[in-house]
């Protein structure tokens, strides 16, 4: 390994590229990875753009061959480099991120999804460090879709989390539809209730947020039923969701608490729904005032 690094450090770039392609052809992916890292090290101080481009090229050669481990090292090297060096946010830098993200292999299962999650987490952090929140959301949107394609309903919760961070309603409906399609008819309404409440809860930090996102929750239900081509079932779960969203629109903790009690038997079928409702209630209710700091009072009185 050390020898290959020494050779690469003195070899002309075009010869390294040819050697890299030869390594990939004979499926010596680890050697190909090491050559890419050598190119990256060579250019890093003199020409950072070329250094990062070398990593993107390596990923473009390795991922299509289905080699996740060797390609992951290159992808994460770029992402960590962006974060650690505080690389300037521009079109070229962002295009490298998307080139790698779009290159992740299909059908590679959880190892590939886990790698992609690490990559997006770092790149999202880089975007946000430059105040580019919208661009960070787009990365999470792509990650959510990739997760759903690779692992489907088996890890729908992960796909949903990424889609919620991306805040793309169509992606969230896709997760709902995929999950419900594998469930029994009796479970469908619980899946819709849980997904909508989880999204509203995730996106809301205050009573005002809950009021605003209650309308988005209604839109999600409508989009889901348009997607499936079915009218909303008349079940206790769907009735609860409709009334709960109305309570959130009114920012009323009392109404939601009453619904929680009235529909307690139905909610008990899925403890995670109860957890979402309770967390939402905690955001609706006024926070208790902190008790006075008696020690500080005595210090003030007897100072």
TORKOL-4160 file (C-alpha; in steps of 0.2 Angstrom, whole numbers, padded with zeros to 4 digits, m for minus):
303
<pt num="1" X="0000" Y="0000" Z="0000"/>
<pt num="2" X="0014" Y="0012" Z="0005"/>
<pt num="3" X="0023" Y="0007" Z="m0011"/>
<pt num="4" X="0008" Y="0011" Z="m0022"/>
<pt num="5" X="0006" Y="0028" Z="m0013"/>
<pt num="6" X="0025" Y="0032" Z="m0017"/>
<pt num="7" X="0023" Y="0027" Z="m0035"/>
<pt num="8" X="0007" Y="0038" Z="m0037"/>
<pt num="9" X="0015" Y="0053" Z="m0029"/>
<pt num="10" X="0029" Y="0053" Z="m0043"/>
<pt num="11" X="0019" Y="0046" Z="m0057"/>
<pt num="12" X="0012" Y="0058" Z="m0071"/>
<pt num="13" X="m0007" Y="0061" Z="m0068"/>
<pt num="14" X="m0012" Y="0054" Z="m0085"/>
<pt num="15" X="m0003" Y="0038" Z="m0080"/>
<pt num="16" X="m0012" Y="0037" Z="m0063"/>
<pt num="17" X="m0028" Y="0039" Z="m0072"/>
<pt num="18" X="m0024" Y="0025" Z="m0084"/>
<pt num="19" X="m0018" Y="0014" Z="m0069"/>
<pt num="20" X="m0034" Y="0018" Z="m0060"/>
<pt num="21" X="m0045" Y="0013" Z="m0074"/>
<pt num="22" X="m0035" Y="m0003" Z="m0076"/>
<pt num="23" X="m0038" Y="m0007" Z="m0057"/>
<pt num="24" X="m0056" Y="m0005" Z="m0059"/>
<pt num="25" X="m0057" Y="m0016" Z="m0074"/>
<pt num="26" X="m0049" Y="m0030" Z="m0065"/>
<pt num="27" X="m0060" Y="m0026" Z="m0050"/>
<pt num="28" X="m0045" Y="m0022" Z="m0038"/>
<pt num="29" X="m0056" Y="m0009" Z="m0030"/>
<pt num="30" X="m0045" Y="m0006" Z="m0015"/>
<pt num="31" X="m0030" Y="m0002" Z="m0026"/>
<pt num="32" X="m0041" Y="0010" Z="m0036"/>
<pt num="33" X="m0046" Y="0019" Z="m0020"/>
<pt num="34" X="m0028" Y="0021" Z="m0014"/>
<pt num="35" X="m0023" Y="0029" Z="m0031"/>
<pt num="36" X="m0038" Y="0041" Z="m0029"/>
<pt num="37" X="m0032" Y="0046" Z="m0012"/>
<pt num="38" X="m0015" Y="0048" Z="m0018"/>
<pt num="39" X="m0021" Y="0060" Z="m0032"/>
<pt num="40" X="m0031" Y="0069" Z="m0019"/>
<pt num="41" X="m0016" Y="0071" Z="m0007"/>
<pt num="42" X="m0005" Y="0077" Z="m0022"/>
<pt num="43" X="m0017" Y="0091" Z="m0027"/>
<pt num="44" X="m0024" Y="0096" Z="m0010"/>
<pt num="45" X="m0013" Y="0111" Z="m0006"/>
<pt num="46" X="m0009" Y="0116" Z="m0024"/>
<pt num="47" X="m0026" Y="0115" Z="m0032"/>
<pt num="48" X="m0040" Y="0110" Z="m0020"/>
<pt num="49" X="m0053" Y="0109" Z="m0034"/>
<pt num="50" X="m0043" Y="0096" Z="m0044"/>
<pt num="51" X="m0041" Y="0086" Z="m0027"/>
<pt num="52" X="m0059" Y="0085" Z="m0025"/>
<pt num="53" X="m0062" Y="0082" Z="m0043"/>
<pt num="54" X="m0051" Y="0066" Z="m0041"/>
<pt num="55" X="m0062" Y="0060" Z="m0027"/>
<pt num="56" X="m0078" Y="0062" Z="m0038"/>
<pt num="57" X="m0070" Y="0053" Z="m0052"/>
<pt num="58" X="m0065" Y="0039" Z="m0041"/>
<pt num="59" X="m0083" Y="0038" Z="m0034"/>
<pt num="60" X="m0089" Y="0038" Z="m0052"/>
<pt num="61" X="m0079" Y="0023" Z="m0056"/>
<pt num="62" X="m0082" Y="0013" Z="m0041"/>
<pt num="63" X="m0100" Y="0015" Z="m0036"/>
<pt num="64" X="m0107" Y="0009" Z="m0053"/>
<pt num="65" X="m0097" Y="m0007" Z="m0050"/>
<pt num="66" X="m0107" Y="m0009" Z="m0034"/>
<pt num="67" X="m0092" Y="m0007" Z="m0023"/>
<pt num="68" X="m0098" Y="0003" Z="m0008"/>
<pt num="69" X="m0084" Y="0001" Z="0004"/>
<pt num="70" X="m0070" Y="0008" Z="m0007"/>
<pt num="71" X="m0081" Y="0022" Z="m0014"/>
<pt num="72" X="m0087" Y="0027" Z="0003"/>
<pt num="73" X="m0070" Y="0031" Z="0009"/>
<pt num="74" X="m0068" Y="0043" Z="m0006"/>
<pt num="75" X="m0085" Y="0051" Z="m0003"/>
<pt num="76" X="m0083" Y="0054" Z="0015"/>
<pt num="77" X="m0065" Y="0061" Z="0012"/>
<pt num="78" X="m0073" Y="0074" Z="0001"/>
<pt num="79" X="m0087" Y="0078" Z="0014"/>
<pt num="80" X="m0075" Y="0079" Z="0028"/>
<pt num="81" X="m0063" Y="0090" Z="0018"/>
<pt num="82" X="m0077" Y="0102" Z="0014"/>
<pt num="83" X="m0082" Y="0103" Z="0033"/>
<pt num="84" X="m0064" Y="0104" Z="0040"/>
<pt num="85" X="m0057" Y="0116" Z="0027"/>
<pt num="86" X="m0073" Y="0127" Z="0027"/>
<pt num="87" X="m0074" Y="0125" Z="0008"/>
<pt num="88" X="m0082" Y="0140" Z="0000"/>
<pt num="89" X="m0100" Y="0137" Z="m0006"/>
<pt num="90" X="m0102" Y="0139" Z="m0024"/>
<pt num="91" X="m0109" Y="0130" Z="m0039"/>
<pt num="92" X="m0094" Y="0119" Z="m0042"/>
<pt num="93" X="m0093" Y="0113" Z="m0024"/>
<pt num="94" X="m0111" Y="0109" Z="m0023"/>
<pt num="95" X="m0111" Y="0100" Z="m0040"/>
<pt num="96" X="m0098" Y="0088" Z="m0033"/>
<pt num="97" X="m0109" Y="0084" Z="m0019"/>
<pt num="98" X="m0123" Y="0080" Z="m0030"/>
<pt num="99" X="m0112" Y="0070" Z="m0042"/>
<pt num="100" X="m0107" Y="0059" Z="m0028"/>
<pt num="101" X="m0125" Y="0058" Z="m0021"/>
<pt num="102" X="m0132" Y="0053" Z="m0037"/>
<pt num="103" X="m0119" Y="0040" Z="m0040"/>
<pt num="104" X="m0124" Y="0029" Z="m0025"/>
<pt num="105" X="m0128" Y="0012" Z="m0032"/>
<pt num="106" X="m0146" Y="0006" Z="m0032"/>
<pt num="107" X="m0151" Y="m0011" Z="m0024"/>
<pt num="108" X="m0135" Y="m0011" Z="m0012"/>
<pt num="109" X="m0146" Y="m0012" Z="0003"/>
<pt num="110" X="m0142" Y="m0005" Z="0021"/>
<pt num="111" X="m0123" Y="m0003" Z="0019"/>
<pt num="112" X="m0125" Y="0009" Z="0005"/>
<pt num="113" X="m0139" Y="0018" Z="0014"/>
<pt num="114" X="m0129" Y="0020" Z="0030"/>
<pt num="115" X="m0114" Y="0027" Z="0019"/>
<pt num="116" X="m0126" Y="0039" Z="0011"/>
<pt num="117" X="m0133" Y="0045" Z="0027"/>
<pt num="118" X="m0115" Y="0049" Z="0034"/>
<pt num="119" X="m0111" Y="0058" Z="0017"/>
<pt num="120" X="m0127" Y="0068" Z="0018"/>
<pt num="121" X="m0125" Y="0072" Z="0036"/>
<pt num="122" X="m0108" Y="0080" Z="0033"/>
<pt num="123" X="m0113" Y="0089" Z="0017"/>
<pt num="124" X="m0128" Y="0096" Z="0025"/>
<pt num="125" X="m0118" Y="0102" Z="0039"/>
<pt num="126" X="m0106" Y="0111" Z="0026"/>
<pt num="127" X="m0122" Y="0119" Z="0018"/>
<pt num="128" X="m0129" Y="0125" Z="0034"/>
<pt num="129" X="m0112" Y="0132" Z="0039"/>
<pt num="130" X="m0114" Y="0144" Z="0024"/>
<pt num="131" X="m0132" Y="0148" Z="0028"/>
<pt num="132" X="m0138" Y="0137" Z="0014"/>
<pt num="133" X="m0153" Y="0129" Z="0022"/>
<pt num="134" X="m0163" Y="0126" Z="0006"/>
<pt num="135" X="m0148" Y="0117" Z="m0002"/>
<pt num="136" X="m0146" Y="0106" Z="0014"/>
<pt num="137" X="m0165" Y="0101" Z="0013"/>
<pt num="138" X="m0163" Y="0095" Z="m0005"/>
<pt num="139" X="m0149" Y="0083" Z="0000"/>
<pt num="140" X="m0161" Y="0076" Z="0013"/>
<pt num="141" X="m0174" Y="0074" Z="0000"/>
<pt num="142" X="m0163" Y="0064" Z="m0011"/>
<pt num="143" X="m0157" Y="0054" Z="0004"/>
<pt num="144" X="m0175" Y="0050" Z="0008"/>
<pt num="145" X="m0179" Y="0044" Z="m0009"/>
<pt num="146" X="m0163" Y="0034" Z="m0010"/>
<pt num="147" X="m0167" Y="0025" Z="0006"/>
<pt num="148" X="m0185" Y="0021" Z="0001"/>
<pt num="149" X="m0179" Y="0014" Z="m0016"/>
<pt num="150" X="m0165" Y="0004" Z="m0007"/>
<pt num="151" X="m0173" Y="m0003" Z="0008"/>
<pt num="152" X="m0192" Y="0001" Z="0006"/>
<pt num="153" X="m0204" Y="m0003" Z="0019"/>
<pt num="154" X="m0191" Y="m0012" Z="0029"/>
<pt num="155" X="m0183" Y="0004" Z="0035"/>
<pt num="156" X="m0198" Y="0016" Z="0031"/>
<pt num="157" X="m0195" Y="0025" Z="0047"/>
<pt num="158" X="m0177" Y="0031" Z="0041"/>
<pt num="159" X="m0184" Y="0036" Z="0024"/>
<pt num="160" X="m0198" Y="0046" Z="0033"/>
<pt num="161" X="m0185" Y="0055" Z="0044"/>
<pt num="162" X="m0174" Y="0060" Z="0029"/>
<pt num="163" X="m0190" Y="0066" Z="0019"/>
<pt num="164" X="m0196" Y="0076" Z="0034"/>
<pt num="165" X="m0179" Y="0085" Z="0035"/>
<pt num="166" X="m0181" Y="0088" Z="0017"/>
<pt num="167" X="m0199" Y="0095" Z="0020"/>
<pt num="168" X="m0205" Y="0088" Z="0003"/>
<pt num="169" X="m0223" Y="0082" Z="0005"/>
<pt num="170" X="m0223" Y="0071" Z="m0011"/>
<pt num="171" X="m0209" Y="0061" Z="m0003"/>
<pt num="172" X="m0218" Y="0059" Z="0013"/>
<pt num="173" X="m0233" Y="0053" Z="0004"/>
<pt num="174" X="m0222" Y="0041" Z="m0006"/>
<pt num="175" X="m0216" Y="0034" Z="0011"/>
<pt num="176" X="m0234" Y="0032" Z="0017"/>
<pt num="177" X="m0240" Y="0024" Z="0001"/>
<pt num="178" X="m0226" Y="0011" Z="0001"/>
<pt num="179" X="m0228" Y="0007" Z="0019"/>
<pt num="180" X="m0247" Y="0005" Z="0018"/>
<pt num="181" X="m0246" Y="m0005" Z="0002"/>
<pt num="182" X="m0237" Y="m0019" Z="0012"/>
<pt num="183" X="m0249" Y="m0018" Z="0027"/>
<pt num="184" X="m0266" Y="m0025" Z="0030"/>
<pt num="185" X="m0281" Y="m0015" Z="0026"/>
<pt num="186" X="m0284" Y="m0013" Z="0045"/>
<pt num="187" X="m0267" Y="m0006" Z="0048"/>
<pt num="188" X="m0268" Y="0007" Z="0034"/>
<pt num="189" X="m0277" Y="0021" Z="0044"/>
<pt num="190" X="m0265" Y="0019" Z="0058"/>
<pt num="191" X="m0250" Y="0021" Z="0046"/>
<pt num="192" X="m0258" Y="0037" Z="0040"/>
<pt num="193" X="m0262" Y="0044" Z="0057"/>
<pt num="194" X="m0244" Y="0040" Z="0063"/>
<pt num="195" X="m0235" Y="0048" Z="0048"/>
<pt num="196" X="m0245" Y="0064" Z="0048"/>
<pt num="197" X="m0244" Y="0067" Z="0067"/>
<pt num="198" X="m0225" Y="0063" Z="0066"/>
<pt num="199" X="m0222" Y="0075" Z="0052"/>
<pt num="200" X="m0232" Y="0089" Z="0061"/>
<pt num="201" X="m0223" Y="0086" Z="0077"/>
<pt num="202" X="m0206" Y="0085" Z="0069"/>
<pt num="203" X="m0208" Y="0101" Z="0060"/>
<pt num="204" X="m0216" Y="0111" Z="0074"/>
<pt num="205" X="m0206" Y="0119" Z="0088"/>
<pt num="206" X="m0220" Y="0130" Z="0095"/>
<pt num="207" X="m0239" Y="0132" Z="0096"/>
<pt num="208" X="m0239" Y="0144" Z="0081"/>
<pt num="209" X="m0229" Y="0131" Z="0071"/>
<pt num="210" X="m0242" Y="0117" Z="0076"/>
<pt num="211" X="m0256" Y="0129" Z="0070"/>
<pt num="212" X="m0248" Y="0132" Z="0054"/>
<pt num="213" X="m0243" Y="0113" Z="0051"/>
<pt num="214" X="m0260" Y="0107" Z="0055"/>
<pt num="215" X="m0265" Y="0114" Z="0038"/>
<pt num="216" X="m0250" Y="0104" Z="0030"/>
<pt num="217" X="m0256" Y="0089" Z="0039"/>
<pt num="218" X="m0273" Y="0090" Z="0030"/>
<pt num="219" X="m0264" Y="0093" Z="0014"/>
<pt num="220" X="m0254" Y="0077" Z="0017"/>
<pt num="221" X="m0270" Y="0067" Z="0020"/>
<pt num="222" X="m0278" Y="0074" Z="0004"/>
<pt num="223" X="m0262" Y="0070" Z="m0006"/>
<pt num="224" X="m0261" Y="0052" Z="0000"/>
<pt num="225" X="m0279" Y="0048" Z="m0005"/>
<pt num="226" X="m0277" Y="0056" Z="m0022"/>
<pt num="227" X="m0261" Y="0045" Z="m0024"/>
<pt num="228" X="m0270" Y="0029" Z="m0019"/>
<pt num="229" X="m0286" Y="0034" Z="m0028"/>
<pt num="230" X="m0296" Y="0029" Z="m0012"/>
<pt num="231" X="m0308" Y="0040" Z="m0002"/>
<pt num="232" X="m0303" Y="0042" Z="0017"/>
<pt num="233" X="m0310" Y="0027" Z="0026"/>
<pt num="234" X="m0323" Y="0031" Z="0040"/>
<pt num="235" X="m0313" Y="0024" Z="0055"/>
<pt num="236" X="m0310" Y="0029" Z="0072"/>
<pt num="237" X="m0292" Y="0032" Z="0068"/>
<pt num="238" X="m0296" Y="0044" Z="0053"/>
<pt num="239" X="m0309" Y="0053" Z="0063"/>
<pt num="240" X="m0297" Y="0056" Z="0077"/>
<pt num="241" X="m0284" Y="0063" Z="0065"/>
<pt num="242" X="m0296" Y="0075" Z="0057"/>
<pt num="243" X="m0302" Y="0081" Z="0074"/>
<pt num="244" X="m0284" Y="0082" Z="0080"/>
<pt num="245" X="m0278" Y="0093" Z="0066"/>
<pt num="246" X="m0293" Y="0104" Z="0069"/>
<pt num="247" X="m0288" Y="0105" Z="0087"/>
<pt num="248" X="m0270" Y="0110" Z="0082"/>
<pt num="249" X="m0277" Y="0123" Z="0070"/>
<pt num="250" X="m0285" Y="0131" Z="0085"/>
<pt num="251" X="m0269" Y="0128" Z="0095"/>
<pt num="252" X="m0280" Y="0120" Z="0109"/>
<pt num="253" X="m0272" Y="0108" Z="0121"/>
<pt num="254" X="m0289" Y="0105" Z="0129"/>
<pt num="255" X="m0297" Y="0099" Z="0114"/>
<pt num="256" X="m0283" Y="0088" Z="0109"/>
<pt num="257" X="m0282" Y="0081" Z="0127"/>
<pt num="258" X="m0300" Y="0077" Z="0126"/>
<pt num="259" X="m0298" Y="0068" Z="0110"/>
<pt num="260" X="m0284" Y="0058" Z="0117"/>
<pt num="261" X="m0295" Y="0052" Z="0131"/>
<pt num="262" X="m0310" Y="0049" Z="0120"/>
<pt num="263" X="m0300" Y="0039" Z="0107"/>
<pt num="264" X="m0289" Y="0030" Z="0120"/>
<pt num="265" X="m0294" Y="0013" Z="0115"/>
<pt num="266" X="m0289" Y="0016" Z="0097"/>
<pt num="267" X="m0273" Y="0025" Z="0101"/>
<pt num="268" X="m0268" Y="0011" Z="0112"/>
<pt num="269" X="m0266" Y="0000" Z="0096"/>
<pt num="270" X="m0250" Y="0009" Z="0092"/>
<pt num="271" X="m0240" Y="0016" Z="0107"/>
<pt num="272" X="m0229" Y="0027" Z="0095"/>
<pt num="273" X="m0245" Y="0037" Z="0090"/>
<pt num="274" X="m0248" Y="0040" Z="0109"/>
<pt num="275" X="m0230" Y="0046" Z="0110"/>
<pt num="276" X="m0233" Y="0059" Z="0096"/>
<pt num="277" X="m0249" Y="0065" Z="0103"/>
<pt num="278" X="m0241" Y="0067" Z="0121"/>
<pt num="279" X="m0226" Y="0077" Z="0113"/>
<pt num="280" X="m0238" Y="0088" Z="0104"/>
<pt num="281" X="m0248" Y="0091" Z="0119"/>
<pt num="282" X="m0232" Y="0097" Z="0128"/>
<pt num="283" X="m0229" Y="0110" Z="0115"/>
<pt num="284" X="m0247" Y="0116" Z="0116"/>
<pt num="285" X="m0247" Y="0118" Z="0135"/>
<pt num="286" X="m0239" Y="0133" Z="0143"/>
<pt num="287" X="m0223" Y="0129" Z="0151"/>
<pt num="288" X="m0223" Y="0130" Z="0170"/>
<pt num="289" X="m0214" Y="0145" Z="0177"/>
<pt num="290" X="m0197" Y="0140" Z="0185"/>
<pt num="291" X="m0197" Y="0142" Z="0204"/>
<pt num="292" X="m0187" Y="0156" Z="0211"/>
<pt num="293" X="m0169" Y="0153" Z="0215"/>
<pt num="294" X="m0170" Y="0155" Z="0234"/>
<pt num="295" X="m0151" Y="0154" Z="0236"/>
<pt num="296" X="m0149" Y="0169" Z="0225"/>
<pt num="297" X="m0163" Y="0178" Z="0234"/>
<pt num="298" X="m0154" Y="0176" Z="0250"/>
<pt num="299" X="m0138" Y="0182" Z="0243"/>
<pt num="300" X="m0146" Y="0197" Z="0236"/>
<pt num="301" X="m0155" Y="0201" Z="0253"/>
<pt num="302" X="m0140" Y="0199" Z="0264"/>
<pt num="303" X="m0127" Y="0206" Z="0252"/>
